[in-house]
Every structure is written in structure tokens, then in C-alpha cells.
Amino acid sequence: MPFLSKIPSLPLQKCSILDFLFPADQPVSDKPLWINAADTSVWNSPKSALALAKRFGHGLQQLGVEAGDRCLLFTPNHIMIPVSYFGIVGIGAAFSGANPSFTAKELEYQITVLQPKVLLVHPTLISTAKAAAAKAAVPGLQLYVFSDRETGTLEGLPDWRVILGTPEQGERWQWKKLSPDEAVNTIAAINFSSGTTGLPKGVCVSHFNVVSNVKQIKSLYDFEPSEKWAGFLPLYHAYGQCYAILMATINHIPMLIISKFEFVEYLRIIQDHKITRLQTVPPILIMLNKRPETANYDLSSVKEILCGAAPVSRELEANVSKKFNVRITQGWGMTETTCAVSGIPYYEKSRTGSVGVVMPNTEVKIMTEDGREANIGEAGELYVRGPQVCLGYWRNPQATRDTFDPETGWLKSGDVMVMSHDGWMAIVDRKKELIKVQALQVSPAEVESALIEHPDIADAGVVGITFDDSEWPRAYVALKEESRCKVTEKEIQEWLNARVSKHKRLVGGVAFIPEVPRLPSGKIQRRVMKEWAKRDAATVFGSRPKL
């Protein structure tokens, strides 16, 4: 039998995100909510952000952007991203973000898949965006400079503020009201994920998905307006959007927006601004555990650290909790579940190594490899069904069918879990192919595709290699016969570095092999290569690798 959440079900609203966040019968706060961490005199309140968002929504419609269209952001974090999010979803269009570390080729892929109407580009990324847009050649795509400070025209691109309607037009403008059926089926965001296999895919998250998951998460934690948060999580990512845009708004909690993560600066922000709760990923816990700079800062204001995006070892969790005398809670989710499926309620004692209990209105089942439901304490792949499970993959029906059961609504997660007798879950393995580098997804297929373009490579397979609680891409490469002994592993690494984002680089190394193990169907036998990586880990890393 599936495991139904032991937490009572919540009443869920089938409405637009903006109707949920800004109810007509409640005043909109004018207190600073999104604050530039580098210059705290630069901020937006919900009132000022919503006023700008309404002007932006009006302006987008004047440009010809309609419900169902897509708008893409290519920018590091800043306080105008929530404004753009509200404006885009307010007209019934879909918000999407691209990793600001992308190369032109990586960005071109996302542009080609999305076919957006508008691309908002940070001033530091204009050349990459222009190159990618030229290659993608999407008809009618319009590029604008997008920053939290007015820039004017740069390199031929106008400032996004030229889109804005007048304050009077914004005041009169109304966001799109959604019927219950429209709320369930209208895409609010398309966040890219590798899913369980293959190249990155656009995950279609509806207004109902977002509203439901915000309510589910809010029910688990004792968030209070007196808190203060610091947001370094990228806002192109579901986790960052959930907390910095949505949870901050609904809970009235000020969020210091950090554009670029630097550990010592992060410690200073926590100390100086008395940050109360951290939303983190495992690499940050590793730094908190090992970096000596932590001794120079007072972090006593922090009462809880929430950690997601990748598993945390029991030892690491226990060490950080003891060192800072702080509660650490893990949760589990994936882009395909909007953000979260499980967590540890504030009224429960945290259990080291567990990702908590299933959120309300959600059910899960754990399936063994032979197709039966697992017993208590038996490992198997986690399947999820609930209001936060997304609509599917953008214009990719085959991948949608492979991951989501259209008859029953079950999502196959690709993560291997065990369930305790009282409903607590723990991650024990990963069935899916993707690699998690500092909580960022790396698609092995994407790196393999790049490697195959090397003139000396006949075939390549990529898997994760783990060392010191961190995972890194490692390639097993078969050279062309005429290239053997003529090219080195380091040369392959350096060649790839120029073609992929930093987190996709082969920090785990390159190993030359006679041939890549494949099934008769041609599918790579990753399980074989994962065993090789386990074997190689001890010799590959003389010290912890650095990106």
C-alpha cells in the first residue's frame, strides 16, 4: 500500500499565484522584503515590487507577449527577479531562468527548447546572450538588459525599464484571473532539470503546483515575520524561487539577496544581519564544518539550517549541528515536484540522516527492482503522487511518459529510499543518472555529447565520483585508434573546460579505456562505470578537488 502523509490534509486553492500571494482583502506591505546584500539601501517591498510587476506585465502585453508564451532570464541573483517573476506569471506566461555560468552553447540549447519571446540579460552576460540568441535564431526574440540599477542601452540592448508601463497604467492593470481548471493547467515556470536520464528538460510547473507546495512547506515550519533570511540559492532554480520569491512573500520575511556566493562574505552577512534560518545545500554544510573562518564570526542568531538538493551524510549533519548548537533539518524534493515532497516538521525532533516525513496531501510508494512495493526498511525507488507533481516536460512527450504515469499520476523519482515503520524516509542511493555537483545538476548525456565532438574521442561515458561528501563528473573515454598515446587525460579536461559551465568540468578526472561498456541496444552501462568510479576514488583524489 502507498504511504499517505500522516499530517492532516490542507485545503488547497486553485487560483493564480498572484491571487494567492496578494489577496484582494489584505493590504500589501511597504516594508523592505528583498534587500541587496551588497548595498542594503537598495531594496523592494512587496508593495513596490508588485507596482513594478504590474507595469512590467502591462509592458509585456504591449510587446505582444501572451498567455502561454515564455520569458527567459539570464542573470545572477538580484532584487528585480521577483518583480519579473510576478509580472510574467501575472499575464499567464511562463517564467524560466538560465544558469548565469552557462556558455553560449549551453544557453543556446535552453533558448532553442523554450522558444521564448523575451530574454532578460544581466549587463555582465550580454556577449554570451547575444551569441547564443544569434545561433538559436528564434523568430521575434527580443533581448533587454536586466539589472537592479538602471543602465540605459548597452551593446545595442535597451534597458528592461523601457518595457514598463507608466505608474498610472500599472495601477489600472490587472493580472490574469484563473479558473480552477486554468490554475491546474497554466504553466507558471519552466525550470530545467535532467530528470532521471538524458539531456536537461523543461519542467512545467503550474500555478496550482506552486500554490500547493508553498502551503505544504509553510505547514511544516514555524516561520515568523520577525525572522531574517539570506538568499544565495540561484533564482533560476526551483529551490531558490521557492524561498526567496514565494516563501519570503507569504511569510513576510525579509530576504537579503546575494548575487554571488562567497563563503566569508556569507558568514559576515549572517553575523551582521542576525540571520535566523539558513536555506542551504550540502557544500555549505561542508564549509561550515571544515573552514577555519567560521571561528571569526558570531552565527548564534541561526536557529535552524534547512538543507536540500542533495543527500547529507549522518556524520556531516551531526558535526555541524554540534559545532554551532543548531537544529539541522533535511528535506527531499526535485524540480519535478515544484520544490519539496518531504521535510521535518518544527514540532518533531530532527533525526540525523533522515529527509523527514511526507508532506500533507501527498502519497509515496517505494518500488523494488522486481516491481513490487517494498517492505518497511527495504530499499526501492521512490514514487510520488500529489498536488506539487508537475505537468510534465516542455514539448517532450516521450520523456514525460517515461517519468510520469498518465493513468495513475505517479512520478518515478529515480532516488532510492527506505521508509521507517513510523513514516520517516532516508535516501540510500540514486537510480537516476544525473550527477550533483555542489547541488547543481549535471547531465552525463550532455557532457558526453560535448566530449564526442573532440576529434580524438571515439566514445565517452560520464558518471559521478564521490570523495569527502562531494560528487564530481568523471569521464571514461575511448580514443580513436589513431589517437591513442597522442593525447593526454589533462588535455581532454582542458579542452572541455572551454565548452561547459564550471560545475560540468571533469574535476573527477578522465580515464582512458578500450571501449565504453554498452548494452546491445547501445545504452551505456552506467552501473559498471559507477563501480569503476568507486574503485578509482581512493587513487584519484590525493586531496579534496576544487572547481
Secondary structure, DSSP 8 states (H G I E B T S, - for coil): --EE-SS-------S-HHHHHS-TTS----S--EEETT-TT-EE-HHHHHHHHHHHHHHHHHHT--TT-EEEEE----TTHHHHHHHHHHTT-EEEEE-TT--HHHHHHHHHHH--SEEEE-GGGHHHHHHHHHHH--TT-EEEE--SS----BTTB-BGGGG---HHHHHH-------HHHHHHSEEEEEEE-TTSSS-EEEEEEHHHHHHHHHHHHHHS---TT--EEE-S-TTSHHHIIIIIIIHHHHT--EEE-SS--HHHHHHHHHHHT--EEEE-HHHHHHHHH-GGGGGS--TT--EEEE-SS---HHHHHHHHHHHT-EEEE-B--GGGSS-SEE--TTS---TT--EEE-TT-EEEEE-TTSSB--TT--EEEEEESTTS--EETT-HHHHHHHB-TTT--EEEEEEEEE-TTSEEEEEEE-S--EEETTEEE-HHHHHHHHHTSTTEEEEEEEEEEETTEEEEEEEEEE-GGGTTTS-HHHHHHHHHTTS-GGGS-TT-EEE-SS--B-TTS-B-HHHHHHHHHHHHHHH-SS----
